[in-house]
Amino acid sequence: MWPDKRPSRWRHCEHCKVRVEEAVNDIKGAAGKVDLKKGLLTVSYAESLDDEQVKQKVERAGYHLTGTR
């Protein structure tokens, strides 16, 4: 799996963290981990992963990504 860090605007609470991680984990072959202090979502994936797919899942959960690294 390859990690991919994605900056975000949500640095709120454990509930936000869980919702974003669940949204990413819903993508086949992907796993999300949120660092609330840094405001980062780290996405690990075993297969090719489209940035737009991650963005859409996170936005459907009610959050916003500010970019990718």
N, C-alpha and C positions, 0 to 999 in steps of 0.2 A: 504494500500500500504506500502511496505517496502523500505526504502532507502538503496542504495548500492553505496558507493563512489568508483570511479575508477580513479586512477591517469592517467594523459595523458601528452603528449609532446606538445600539441597545446595551446599556450597562446597568440594568435595573436590578433584577432580583433572580432568585433561583427559579421561579416560575418561567420567566422569559428564557433563561438558559435552557431549561428542559424543553420548552416548546420549539426553540430553534434547533436543538440537537435532534429532537424527534422528527422534525421536518426533513432534515438532511438524512437521517437514518432511514427514512422512507424511500430514498433513492437506492435502487439495486446496486450493491457493491460499494456503497459510500458509508462513511461514519463521520459524524460531526462532534466536535468538542468545543465548547465555548469557554473562554477566559473572560469573566466579567470585569476584572480589574484592568486588563489591557484592551478590552473591547474587541477581541479577536475570535473569529470562528475558524478553527482548524479543521479542514476536511481531508480525510484519508480515503483513498479509493484504490481499488484493485484493477479497475478497467478505465478506459477513457471516460472522462467526465466533462460535460459541457457546462461552462460557467453560467450560461443562461438558465439551465435546468436548476442549478443550485439557487440562483437568484429568485426564480419563480417560486420554488418551494418555500423559501424563507419569507418572501413577500406574501404568499398565501397564508402563512402563519401569523402575519400582521407586523412583520419587521422589515428592516431595510439594510441592505449591504451597501457600503460606500465604495467598494472596489475589490480588486484582487491583487495578490502579490505572487 
